[in-house]
Amino acid sequence: MIDWNDFYYFSLIAEEGSYTQAAVRAGISKSMLSRRMSALEERLGVRLIQRTTRRLSLTPAGEQFAAECRTLVNQGKQAQATVMAEQVQPQGLLRISAPVFVAESWLGEFVSDFILRWPLANVQLLAVNRPVDMIAEGIDISLVVTTTALNDSTFHARKLQTQRDILVTSPAWLAQNAKPETVRDLAQIPALVRLSGNSIPRWHLVCGQEAFEFEPKPRLQSNNLRVLLKAVLGGNGVALMPAFACQKELEAGSLQPLFPDWSTPPRDLLALYPARKGMPAITRIFIDELADWLASYPPQ
């Protein structure tokens, strides 16, 4: 069996020209070093070192072997430096999955800034509205939105943000229709509904301890938030939208909130990742910076 430490020890002997100095650098006793070199020569079936009472020299085979050992040691140092560098600054490839609208909106903006700050970092962003198999698909970070605790202990999860859906409509719709007086009036107005599966989802709204749940009357149904956003901007009714999805439109006045004290129950935006120990710098720093960025990002 190859013991790569012996290659390192032999390279030290060749460099120092002395068992004593090589043993000091190796951190082992001189007698131990001598025994290991004798065992190495026996395994290789060739004499590497000429020993006399006054001096040490390498045989021709020893000179050749020393050159190869130095190459191996240098490659090992380079490999160690590469790994250590990856623990210091983001570099290499990072694969991320996220819901489609999250990827298309604010996450795309963050990723663009991230790779600009870290020129050695490469990112693959997979935008999907389905569960991903992180191991099989080689995903380093999966962003998920959930209202329930995760049961899979295989992955670590870090909470990044609490999100809610809010009721919005356009000034044009309000100008042409009577504004609903209470949240219960919403059951009778045209709704722009986000599809989840084949059935019409019920809208579950809360305000403090009060709750109201009903099945909306859909004017438009779509599983794509951009489609719903365009429809509500066009004056086609009321939509229940993630706050982050329409923040800019609310600030610009092209959308208006309805019953701002009401929203869906809160849900968590989580970053899932397979391992905590030995996490590459690119994964750790991406999650840390994303958490900081979301803390100051307007939608909550």
C-alpha positions as YAML, in Angstrom:
chain: A
units: angstrom
residues:
- id: 1
  name: MET
  ca: [0.00, 0.00, 0.00]
- id: 2
  name: ILE
  ca: [1.29, 3.45, -0.92]
- id: 3
  name: ASP
  ca: [1.87, 5.83, 1.97]
- id: 4
  name: TRP
  ca: [2.06, 9.28, 0.41]
- id: 5
  name: ASN
  ca: [3.71, 10.65, 3.56]
- id: 6
  name: ASP
  ca: [6.85, 8.72, 2.63]
- id: 7
  name: PHE
  ca: [7.02, 10.59, -0.67]
- id: 8
  name: TYR
  ca: [6.84, 13.85, 1.26]
- id: 9
  name: TYR
  ca: [9.49, 12.71, 3.76]
- id: 10
  name: PHE
  ca: [11.82, 11.64, 0.96]
- id: 11
  name: SER
  ca: [11.44, 15.02, -0.77]
- id: 12
  name: LEU
  ca: [12.50, 16.69, 2.49]
- id: 13
  name: ILE
  ca: [15.58, 14.47, 2.77]
- id: 14
  name: ALA
  ca: [16.53, 15.26, -0.83]
- id: 15
  name: GLU
  ca: [16.04, 18.98, -0.19]
- id: 16
  name: GLU
  ca: [17.88, 19.13, 3.15]
- id: 17
  name: GLY
  ca: [20.57, 16.55, 2.45]
- id: 18
  name: SER
  ca: [20.20, 15.50, 6.07]
- id: 19
  name: TYR
  ca: [18.05, 13.11, 8.08]
- id: 20
  name: THR
  ca: [18.28, 15.40, 11.07]
- id: 21
  name: GLN
  ca: [16.98, 18.53, 9.34]
- id: 22
  name: ALA
  ca: [14.36, 16.58, 7.37]
- id: 23
  name: ALA
  ca: [13.09, 15.01, 10.59]
- id: 24
  name: VAL
  ca: [12.76, 18.47, 12.19]
- id: 25
  name: ARG
  ca: [10.72, 19.76, 9.25]
- id: 26
  name: ALA
  ca: [8.60, 16.61, 9.16]
- id: 27
  name: GLY
  ca: [7.91, 16.77, 12.89]
- id: 28
  name: ILE
  ca: [9.00, 13.16, 13.54]
- id: 29
  name: SER
  ca: [12.06, 11.60, 15.11]
- id: 30
  name: LYS
  ca: [15.20, 10.91, 13.11]
- id: 31
  name: SER
  ca: [15.01, 7.20, 13.93]
- id: 32
  name: MET
  ca: [11.41, 7.03, 12.72]
- id: 33
  name: LEU
  ca: [12.34, 8.81, 9.50]
- id: 34
  name: SER
  ca: [15.22, 6.41, 8.91]
- id: 35
  name: ARG
  ca: [12.99, 3.37, 9.44]
- id: 36
  name: ARG
  ca: [10.36, 4.70, 7.04]
- id: 37
  name: MET
  ca: [12.94, 5.34, 4.32]
- id: 38
  name: SER
  ca: [14.35, 1.84, 4.72]
- id: 39
  name: ALA
  ca: [10.82, 0.43, 4.40]
- id: 40
  name: LEU
  ca: [10.22, 2.62, 1.33]
- id: 41
  name: GLU
  ca: [13.35, 1.32, -0.38]
- id: 42
  name: GLU
  ca: [12.30, -2.25, 0.41]
- id: 43
  name: ARG
  ca: [8.87, -1.72, -1.09]
- id: 44
  name: LEU
  ca: [10.31, -0.11, -4.23]
- id: 45
  name: GLY
  ca: [13.07, -2.70, -4.51]
- id: 46
  name: VAL
  ca: [15.75, -0.09, -5.15]
- id: 47
  name: ARG
  ca: [18.28, 1.87, -3.11]
- id: 48
  name: LEU
  ca: [17.48, 5.56, -3.02]
- id: 49
  name: ILE
  ca: [19.98, 6.91, -0.48]
- id: 50
  name: GLN
  ca: [23.69, 6.31, -0.05]
- id: 51
  name: ARG
  ca: [24.60, 6.51, 3.64]
- id: 52
  name: THR
  ca: [28.02, 6.90, 5.19]
- id: 53
  name: THR
  ca: [29.05, 8.00, 8.66]
- id: 54
  name: ARG
  ca: [29.80, 11.51, 7.35]
- id: 55
  name: ARG
  ca: [27.44, 12.27, 4.51]
- id: 56
  name: LEU
  ca: [24.20, 11.43, 2.76]
- id: 57
  name: SER
  ca: [23.72, 11.36, -0.99]
- id: 58
  name: LEU
  ca: [21.11, 10.15, -3.42]
- id: 59
  name: THR
  ca: [21.62, 7.32, -5.87]
- id: 60
  name: PRO
  ca: [20.75, 7.98, -9.54]
- id: 61
  name: ALA
  ca: [17.42, 6.25, -8.90]
- id: 62
  name: GLY
  ca: [17.01, 8.41, -5.82]
- id: 63
  name: GLU
  ca: [17.59, 11.59, -7.86]
- id: 64
  name: GLN
  ca: [14.86, 10.58, -10.30]
- id: 65
  name: PHE
  ca: [12.52, 9.59, -7.50]
- id: 66
  name: ALA
  ca: [13.16, 12.89, -5.67]
- id: 67
  name: ALA
  ca: [12.16, 14.86, -8.77]
- id: 68
  name: GLU
  ca: [8.87, 12.96, -8.99]
- id: 69
  name: CYS
  ca: [8.26, 13.40, -5.25]
- id: 70
  name: ARG
  ca: [8.80, 17.16, -5.52]
- id: 71
  name: THR
  ca: [6.24, 17.27, -8.34]
- id: 72
  name: LEU
  ca: [3.71, 15.35, -6.22]
- id: 73
  name: VAL
  ca: [4.32, 17.57, -3.19]
- id: 74
  name: ASN
  ca: [3.89, 20.73, -5.28]
- id: 75
  name: GLN
  ca: [0.68, 19.36, -6.79]
- id: 76
  name: GLY
  ca: [-0.58, 18.59, -3.30]
- id: 77
  name: LYS
  ca: [0.21, 22.11, -2.15]
- id: 78
  name: GLN
  ca: [-1.57, 23.54, -5.18]
- id: 79
  name: ALA
  ca: [-4.62, 21.35, -4.53]
- id: 80
  name: GLN
  ca: [-4.70, 22.50, -0.91]
- id: 81
  name: ALA
  ca: [-4.35, 26.14, -1.92]
- id: 82
  name: THR
  ca: [-7.20, 25.77, -4.41]
- id: 83
  name: VAL
  ca: [-9.53, 24.24, -1.83]
- id: 84
  name: MET
  ca: [-8.59, 26.82, 0.80]
- id: 85
  name: ALA
  ca: [-9.15, 29.65, -1.68]
- id: 86
  name: GLU
  ca: [-12.66, 28.35, -2.32]
- id: 87
  name: GLN
  ca: [-13.36, 28.72, 1.39]
- id: 88
  name: VAL
  ca: [-12.24, 32.37, 1.34]
- id: 89
  name: GLN
  ca: [-13.86, 33.95, -1.70]
- id: 90
  name: PRO
  ca: [-16.64, 32.91, -4.07]
- id: 91
  name: GLN
  ca: [-15.34, 31.03, -7.07]
- id: 92
  name: GLY
  ca: [-16.45, 28.14, -9.22]
- id: 93
  name: LEU
  ca: [-19.97, 27.14, -10.26]
- id: 94
  name: LEU
  ca: [-23.08, 27.63, -8.10]
- id: 95
  name: ARG
  ca: [-26.37, 26.00, -9.20]
- id: 96
  name: ILE
  ca: [-29.55, 27.56, -7.81]
- id: 97
  name: SER
  ca: [-33.23, 26.72, -8.26]
- id: 98
  name: ALA
  ca: [-36.09, 29.13, -7.56]
- id: 99
  name: PRO
  ca: [-39.76, 29.68, -8.48]
- id: 100
  name: VAL
  ca: [-40.16, 31.21, -11.92]
- id: 101
  name: PHE
  ca: [-41.45, 34.63, -10.89]
- id: 102
  name: VAL
  ca: [-38.85, 34.94, -8.12]
- id: 103
  name: ALA
  ca: [-36.11, 34.19, -10.65]
- id: 104
  name: GLU
  ca: [-37.55, 36.58, -13.24]
- id: 105
  name: SER
  ca: [-37.91, 39.48, -10.84]
- id: 106
  name: TRP
  ca: [-35.83, 40.31, -7.79]
- id: 107
  name: LEU
  ca: [-33.57, 37.22, -7.74]
- id: 108
  name: GLY
  ca: [-32.36, 37.96, -11.26]
- id: 109
  name: GLU
  ca: [-31.38, 41.42, -10.08]
- id: 110
  name: PHE
  ca: [-29.49, 40.04, -7.09]
- id: 111
  name: VAL
  ca: [-27.65, 37.37, -9.12]
- id: 112
  name: SER
  ca: [-26.55, 40.01, -11.63]
- id: 113
  name: ASP
  ca: [-25.07, 42.10, -8.82]
- id: 114
  name: PHE
  ca: [-23.49, 39.02, -7.21]
- id: 115
  name: ILE
  ca: [-21.48, 37.91, -10.25]
- id: 116
  name: LEU
  ca: [-20.44, 41.53, -10.83]
- id: 117
  name: ARG
  ca: [-19.02, 41.70, -7.27]
- id: 118
  name: TRP
  ca: [-17.36, 38.28, -7.51]
- id: 119
  name: PRO
  ca: [-15.73, 37.83, -10.95]
- id: 120
  name: LEU
  ca: [-14.57, 34.25, -10.21]
- id: 121
  name: ALA
  ca: [-18.13, 33.12, -9.43]
- id: 122
  name: ASN
  ca: [-20.30, 31.43, -12.07]
- id: 123
  name: VAL
  ca: [-24.03, 30.94, -11.48]
- id: 124
  name: GLN
  ca: [-26.61, 28.68, -13.10]
- id: 125
  name: LEU
  ca: [-30.14, 29.76, -12.15]
- id: 126
  name: LEU
  ca: [-32.87, 27.18, -12.75]
- id: 127
  name: ALA
  ca: [-36.36, 28.79, -12.76]
- id: 128
  name: VAL
  ca: [-38.97, 26.09, -12.10]
- id: 129
  name: ASN
  ca: [-42.37, 25.84, -10.42]
- id: 130
  name: ARG
  ca: [-41.83, 22.28, -9.23]
- id: 131
  name: PRO
  ca: [-39.95, 20.49, -6.47]
- id: 132
  name: VAL
  ca: [-36.35, 19.74, -7.40]
- id: 133
  name: ASP
  ca: [-34.19, 16.76, -6.45]
- id: 134
  name: MET
  ca: [-31.19, 18.71, -5.22]
- id: 135
  name: ILE
  ca: [-28.83, 15.73, -5.20]
- id: 136
  name: ALA
  ca: [-29.85, 14.22, -8.55]
- id: 137
  name: GLU
  ca: [-29.97, 17.62, -10.28]
- id: 138
  name: GLY
  ca: [-26.78, 18.94, -8.70]
- id: 139
  name: ILE
  ca: [-28.49, 21.92, -7.03]
- id: 140
  name: ASP
  ca: [-26.40, 23.76, -4.43]
- id: 141
  name: ILE
  ca: [-29.14, 26.11, -3.19]
- id: 142
  name: SER
  ca: [-32.90, 25.76, -3.63]
- id: 143
  name: LEU
  ca: [-35.14, 28.71, -2.79]
- id: 144
  name: VAL
  ca: [-38.59, 27.56, -1.68]
- id: 145
  name: VAL
  ca: [-41.66, 29.31, -0.30]
- id: 146
  name: THR
  ca: [-43.59, 27.35, 2.31]
- id: 147
  name: THR
  ca: [-46.16, 27.73, 5.08]
- id: 148
  name: THR
  ca: [-45.24, 24.45, 6.76]
- id: 149
  name: ALA
  ca: [-42.15, 23.02, 8.42]
- id: 150
  name: LEU
  ca: [-39.90, 20.91, 6.22]
- id: 151
  name: ASN
  ca: [-39.75, 17.24, 7.16]
- id: 152
  name: ASP
  ca: [-36.64, 16.33, 5.17]
- id: 153
  name: SER
  ca: [-33.71, 16.41, 7.58]
- id: 154
  name: THR
  ca: [-31.28, 15.78, 4.71]
- id: 155
  name: PHE
  ca: [-31.04, 19.50, 4.02]
- id: 156
  name: HIS
  ca: [-30.35, 22.55, 6.10]
- id: 157
  name: ALA
  ca: [-32.74, 25.48, 5.77]
- id: 158
  name: ARG
  ca: [-32.18, 29.17, 6.39]
- id: 159
  name: LYS
  ca: [-35.11, 31.54, 6.59]
- id: 160
  name: LEU
  ca: [-34.53, 34.54, 4.34]
- id: 161
  name: GLN
  ca: [-37.82, 36.43, 4.48]
- id: 162
  name: THR
  ca: [-41.48, 36.31, 5.50]
- id: 163
  name: GLN
  ca: [-43.85, 36.89, 2.59]
- id: 164
  name: ARG
  ca: [-47.59, 37.56, 2.17]
- id: 165
  name: ASP
  ca: [-50.02, 37.99, -0.71]
- id: 166
  name: ILE
  ca: [-51.97, 41.25, -0.81]
- id: 167
  name: LEU
  ca: [-55.07, 42.46, -2.64]
- id: 168
  name: VAL
  ca: [-54.41, 44.91, -5.49]
- id: 169
  name: THR
  ca: [-56.29, 46.53, -8.34]
- id: 170
  name: SER
  ca: [-55.74, 49.38, -10.77]
- id: 171
  name: PRO
  ca: [-56.96, 53.01, -10.58]
- id: 172
  name: ALA
  ca: [-58.75, 52.36, -13.91]
- id: 173
  name: TRP
  ca: [-60.82, 49.52, -12.42]
- id: 174
  name: LEU
  ca: [-61.68, 51.59, -9.34]
- id: 175
  name: ALA
  ca: [-62.77, 54.47, -11.57]
- id: 176
  name: GLN
  ca: [-65.22, 52.25, -13.45]
- id: 177
  name: ASN
  ca: [-66.48, 50.06, -10.60]
- id: 178
  name: ALA
  ca: [-67.82, 50.57, -7.11]
- id: 179
  name: LYS
  ca: [-65.09, 49.97, -4.59]
- id: 180
  name: PRO
  ca: [-65.97, 47.00, -2.35]
- id: 181
  name: GLU
  ca: [-66.89, 48.24, 1.11]
- id: 182
  name: THR
  ca: [-65.76, 45.20, 3.06]
- id: 183
  name: VAL
  ca: [-63.45, 42.31, 2.36]
- id: 184
  name: ARG
  ca: [-66.51, 40.04, 2.09]
- id: 185
  name: ASP
  ca: [-67.68, 41.96, -0.98]
- id: 186
  name: LEU
  ca: [-64.69, 40.47, -2.84]
- id: 187
  name: ALA
  ca: [-66.63, 37.25, -3.33]
- id: 188
  name: GLN
  ca: [-68.84, 39.08, -5.90]
- id: 189
  name: ILE
  ca: [-66.24, 40.94, -7.96]
- id: 190
  name: PRO
  ca: [-64.18, 39.78, -10.99]
- id: 191
  name: ALA
  ca: [-60.98, 38.15, -9.77]
- id: 192
  name: LEU
  ca: [-57.66, 37.46, -11.42]
- id: 193
  name: VAL
  ca: [-56.73, 34.10, -9.97]
- id: 194
  name: ARG
  ca: [-53.42, 32.30, -9.71]
- id: 195
  name: LEU
  ca: [-53.87, 28.65, -10.63]
- id: 196
  name: SER
  ca: [-52.50, 25.86, -8.51]
- id: 197
  name: GLY
  ca: [-53.51, 22.53, -9.96]
- id: 198
  name: ASN
  ca: [-56.77, 22.06, -11.85]
- id: 199
  name: SER
  ca: [-59.23, 23.53, -9.34]
- id: 200
  name: ILE
  ca: [-59.91, 27.18, -8.52]
- id: 201
  name: PRO
  ca: [-57.98, 27.94, -5.33]
- id: 202
  name: ARG
  ca: [-59.80, 29.51, -2.41]
- id: 203
  name: TRP
  ca: [-58.59, 32.87, -1.12]
- id: 204
  name: HIS
  ca: [-57.74, 32.69, 2.54]
- id: 205
  name: LEU
  ca: [-57.31, 36.15, 4.11]
- id: 206
  name: VAL
  ca: [-56.43, 37.14, 7.65]
- id: 207
  name: CYS
  ca: [-56.44, 40.39, 9.62]
- id: 208
  name: GLY
  ca: [-55.09, 39.90, 13.10]
- id: 209
  name: GLN
  ca: [-57.29, 37.22, 14.67]
- id: 210
  name: GLU
  ca: [-60.02, 37.62, 12.04]
- id: 211
  name: ALA
  ca: [-60.12, 35.37, 8.98]
- id: 212
  name: PHE
  ca: [-62.17, 35.17, 5.80]
- id: 213
  name: GLU
  ca: [-62.02, 32.41, 3.19]
- id: 214
  name: PHE
  ca: [-63.97, 32.21, -0.06]
- id: 215
  name: GLU
  ca: [-63.82, 30.97, -3.63]
- id: 216
  name: PRO
  ca: [-63.23, 33.93, -5.97]
- id: 217
  name: LYS
  ca: [-65.16, 34.47, -9.23]
- id: 218
  name: PRO
  ca: [-62.36, 34.24, -11.81]
- id: 219
  name: ARG
  ca: [-62.28, 36.56, -14.79]
- id: 220
  name: LEU
  ca: [-58.83, 35.26, -15.65]
- id: 221
  name: GLN
  ca: [-56.89, 32.25, -14.39]
- id: 222
  name: SER
  ca: [-53.18, 31.66, -14.91]
- id: 223
  name: ASN
  ca: [-50.27, 29.91, -13.23]
- id: 224
  name: ASN
  ca: [-48.00, 32.77, -14.34]
- id: 225
  name: LEU
  ca: [-47.74, 35.84, -12.12]
- id: 226
  name: ARG
  ca: [-46.62, 38.08, -14.98]
- id: 227
  name: VAL
  ca: [-49.83, 37.31, -16.85]
- id: 228
  name: LEU
  ca: [-51.89, 38.22, -13.78]
- id: 229
  name: LEU
  ca: [-49.85, 41.37, -13.20]
- id: 230
  name: LYS
  ca: [-50.48, 42.59, -16.75]
- id: 231
  name: ALA
  ca: [-54.18, 41.81, -16.39]
- id: 232
  name: VAL
  ca: [-54.62, 43.72, -13.15]
- id: 233
  name: LEU
  ca: [-52.64, 46.66, -14.54]
- id: 234
  name: GLY
  ca: [-54.99, 46.58, -17.52]
- id: 235
  name: GLY
  ca: [-58.02, 47.22, -15.31]
- id: 236
  name: ASN
  ca: [-59.54, 43.75, -15.41]
- id: 237
  name: GLY
  ca: [-60.32, 43.22, -11.73]
- id: 238
  name: VAL
  ca: [-58.72, 42.42, -8.38]
- id: 239
  name: ALA
  ca: [-55.76, 40.10, -7.86]
- id: 240
  name: LEU
  ca: [-54.20, 38.47, -4.83]
- id: 241
  name: MET
  ca: [-50.49, 38.94, -5.50]
- id: 242
  name: PRO
  ca: [-47.24, 38.41, -3.62]
- id: 243
  name: ALA
  ca: [-46.20, 41.79, -2.25]
- id: 244
  name: PHE
  ca: [-42.78, 41.55, -3.92]
- id: 245
  name: ALA
  ca: [-44.45, 40.93, -7.30]
- id: 246
  name: CYS
  ca: [-46.15, 44.31, -7.45]
- id: 247
  name: GLN
  ca: [-44.11, 46.57, -5.16]
- id: 248
  name: LYS
  ca: [-42.80, 48.78, -7.95]
- id: 249
  name: GLU
  ca: [-46.29, 49.24, -9.40]
- id: 250
  name: LEU
  ca: [-47.69, 50.15, -5.98]
- id: 251
  name: GLU
  ca: [-44.93, 52.72, -5.46]
- id: 252
  name: ALA
  ca: [-45.56, 54.16, -8.94]
- id: 253
  name: GLY
  ca: [-49.33, 54.36, -8.35]
- id: 254
  name: SER
  ca: [-50.24, 52.13, -11.30]
- id: 255
  name: LEU
  ca: [-51.68, 49.69, -8.76]
- id: 256
  name: GLN
  ca: [-53.53, 50.39, -5.52]
- id: 257
  name: PRO
  ca: [-53.94, 48.14, -2.48]
- id: 258
  name: LEU
  ca: [-57.36, 47.01, -1.37]
- id: 259
  name: PHE
  ca: [-57.94, 46.39, 2.33]
- id: 260
  name: PRO
  ca: [-54.23, 46.71, 3.21]
- id: 261
  name: ASP
  ca: [-54.80, 45.27, 6.69]
- id: 262
  name: TRP
  ca: [-55.80, 41.97, 5.08]
- id: 263
  name: SER
  ca: [-53.41, 39.49, 3.52]
- id: 264
  name: THR
  ca: [-52.78, 35.79, 3.22]
- id: 265
  name: PRO
  ca: [-51.20, 34.05, 6.23]
- id: 266
  name: PRO
  ca: [-47.43, 34.57, 6.29]
- id: 267
  name: ARG
  ca: [-45.15, 32.07, 4.60]
- id: 268
  name: ASP
  ca: [-41.39, 31.67, 4.72]
- id: 269
  name: LEU
  ca: [-38.86, 32.04, 1.94]
- id: 270
  name: LEU
  ca: [-36.18, 29.45, 2.70]
- id: 271
  name: ALA
  ca: [-32.77, 28.69, 1.26]
- id: 272
  name: LEU
  ca: [-32.16, 24.93, 1.28]
- id: 273
  name: TYR
  ca: [-28.65, 23.54, 0.98]
- id: 274
  name: PRO
  ca: [-27.31, 19.99, 1.39]
- id: 275
  name: ALA
  ca: [-24.52, 20.46, 3.93]
- id: 276
  name: ARG
  ca: [-23.34, 22.92, 6.54]
- id: 277
  name: LYS
  ca: [-19.82, 21.62, 7.32]
- id: 278
  name: GLY
  ca: [-17.25, 22.41, 4.64]
- id: 279
  name: MET
  ca: [-19.66, 24.61, 2.69]
- id: 280
  name: PRO
  ca: [-17.83, 26.32, -0.21]
- id: 281
  name: ALA
  ca: [-17.38, 30.06, 0.12]
- id: 282
  name: ILE
  ca: [-19.54, 30.70, -2.96]
- id: 283
  name: THR
  ca: [-22.52, 28.97, -1.30]
- id: 284
  name: ARG
  ca: [-22.02, 30.52, 2.13]
- id: 285
  name: ILE
  ca: [-21.46, 34.05, 0.86]
- id: 286
  name: PHE
  ca: [-24.34, 33.87, -1.64]
- id: 287
  name: ILE
  ca: [-26.79, 32.94, 1.14]
- id: 288
  name: ASP
  ca: [-25.38, 35.53, 3.56]
- id: 289
  name: GLU
  ca: [-25.50, 38.33, 1.02]
- id: 290
  name: LEU
  ca: [-28.97, 37.33, -0.19]
- id: 291
  name: ALA
  ca: [-30.28, 37.41, 3.40]
- id: 292
  name: ASP
  ca: [-28.78, 40.88, 3.93]
- id: 293
  name: TRP
  ca: [-30.15, 42.12, 0.61]
- id: 294
  name: LEU
  ca: [-33.66, 40.83, 1.31]
- id: 295
  name: ALA
  ca: [-33.62, 42.46, 4.76]
- id: 296
  name: SER
  ca: [-33.56, 45.87, 3.03]
- id: 297
  name: TYR
  ca: [-35.67, 44.87, 0.03]
- id: 298
  name: PRO
  ca: [-39.07, 46.64, 0.23]
- id: 299
  name: PRO
  ca: [-41.60, 43.82, -0.16]
- id: 300
  name: GLN
  ca: [-42.44, 42.06, 3.10]
...
